[in-house]
Amino acid sequence: MGHRFRTLATEKTIYRKEHVVFLFKVEPRKVWPRYQGRSIRTHPITGLTNRILVAYGTGDFYVQYWEEGKERGDDKVRRWRRFGDIWSLHRGLRLAREGTILKRIPTIEELQRLCTEANLQLSRRDVGPDALQDVKRKMLAVLRELHHPKTHALKDVVTQVECVIPLRDSRGRLNLGALAARLVPVKNRLFVERLSDITGWLGHYAHWEQDIAVLQQLAGGFLTDLERKVNRWVADISDVAGWRSHQVELSVALALDVEHLKQLEPFGGWTNWARACTTDFERARTALHRADRDTTLTALRRLQWSVAVKRLQKEISDLLLDIQLDQLEGNFFLDDYSGRIDRLLDTVAGINDADFRHPVVSELTPHLRGANSALVGVLSLMADGKPVSQKSFKPAYDHLRSACAML
């Protein structure tokens, strides 16, 4: 940690400069992933896996994954998923991991169970009509679950199950041994799907999610510290009689935080906010050098409200993620969601964005209220005994995504 000390002849105040250290930095090396027919300029992030890249200028995140070739035996094809900011990236990784644990793995295990039971039923000496119909019912259930297989392993499962459902072999005979034999590779294919193509990804999801959470914590910690400092600076410069005694100290402090903001700027979710705040920091520093108190105070007050607004972003993203996770588990807690939205609305109502280049309160408030109304609508569907699906939650999710992204 480097230090620089400066003493004013007229004061006995010592100012110390500390170099900001940020664990995650964008590397200069360029990577050009193909996405929707275009090559995107991106950069790896020091401290993160190379599977996650950040786009130059926009801050979009690109996460690498591999897709099976069109034909069996073809090489796997590299693909990319795009996330517009760090908040959607964090939610996406968490939902992928939890969805795998709560939905995909149990589904595959249930299909394995059905195929194993059917295999045992067909392997018995005496198989009656009821048992055959039960086998057919189980195979139809497997087929319904795998109506759009994506991997070659699941496509093999569908092919074999379709051959079992008629309960006849290729010559139209009731050949129980042949039918039972077809279910052996089915069980093996399901095991491979579960072990390599599903469970194998859980470690990646957990590792990426942990890295992104650390990045969020570092940025969030800076935000808390910045809020405290800006509040103090506004109080100091508001002191008409004594504000000049803080000029040098504040100029040094502003330079430090500009350095940190520039480290956050490449990451989506922080890009536009960091650029706007950097402009205000520079404007305040320039005004300080000119001893222009009014311009300095205006820039600092705008920073004060900018930080207050930015702190809402994590709360909104966390609320959206909690609702999505609850939906995965079949839960719905409207009182909790509405209470959190009401608290957000109360905070937003106290924000003065009159000096913002792009006011946010007038746009943010309708999204929060719209999300609450949409969630009340979901509860009404439940109360009326009507089916609730992903589509039912979409209006609420869209409002919260928009509210989060605009900050």
Steps between C-alpha positions, in 0.01 A plus 500: 500500500661826390468820699551868425498766769439871446494772764358849449695789645182655635365177648636203691287250312669199338337341193579144406447349156424129483508312171175314438545127440221312322525124466315471170643691205440476128802361317629677186490171308213490249270203438247500216208262573235451233154600618191521278714505187735777619848501651494683833810667643536376856770470763575242770468612861797452730388279787211345306491187287559554127150362442366844602594796281398867512420697184691813420295818536167343598607293802289202386612166640544194276504154654642210300334161471527204263224355285500157340562481126203453271595142423633237735879505494521866397722726708328704767420858405595795720204724584455816708225634719475876544407678822449875490640571846651340807160474669339296221818288482482422871130417480550286190778292656310453826178400324687258272657326800182491709289394201739211437481388862126548549366405157734337250675245722177383671337471156780282365496290817125448461545392139771257610263358761218451247731326252653278768157392625382433144812294432439289810134450409588380151773268633261290711382160386130571513404846379127559501297754300486742794878499533541561125263795515693635798822477298334683213374771738851551639657520155240754388585707809871488404417604145285791616785630714749472215284640222782729377829323571808715441793268572589186308466297820139609548425452131617138541268465799202622297581261212515197729190598698300548181591142407381368837163680509326278238598198718606313186837430341593586142308189376184588688556236770467543876872439568541598863874428503564732207284773653679471833837510322409831337460660844856414607666764274220738594605481866865542400429802282301665779786435742750659257269800455473547876867446579684684223261745339314615810681431826832587338381857448405558864862558596540758224183682602605510866852622417381776265227608737751530784735714288219731390378530860850612605504757220161629618619519861810697405297747297230518767758562772637789299148637462439498877831673563436753222157586641653575839773719349273693264263580786794637696628700202158658444492602866852646479437702184161616633686679779520848350752625754739205506469321164834630369689307766385175332602587143830310482381202701190462287692536174732214599207282615309560178798386293510171690136422443520587131769230478267245657207600281712447190570145620125435527415661167567195273242284680138507385271617779759759598610641163260791444480587869879503537538724195239747627656509848849543355371807313366645827823422684703676231258792499529533879881487486516763228264726697709452815812618319307811395366543854148473353303381801155499337603278205690267733200464729260436210723221364544343844127507573432332168758236599327462835168418336667284233649277769165480681329389177774250415465326837144405402623287209618209712179503703288480185716225349490300824121535515465374142732206568315405820165494318650288220655255748174479695317420178745217429418353839125555458482777762341844488530761778309807384517681837879482494527615137250785544666614821838521330353686202327747735830570675667554164222740398542694826874535434443605139247761609769670710753525214554834330605438140417847371865560403550159339583496131243221466247505789413150623233541769219566252589178312599282792183553703257362236715187456496428875126559523443294185697209649291510816173506303616207286587298811156574648358366173694176545352462849150551357559217252605274786198599709268418209664160455627589153832364368804717564791471257817681409289720275297611802811643664642660185345850545642527853839372386509742207424798725770404752757427227433842345519671839834333575652564157414870493710571809 
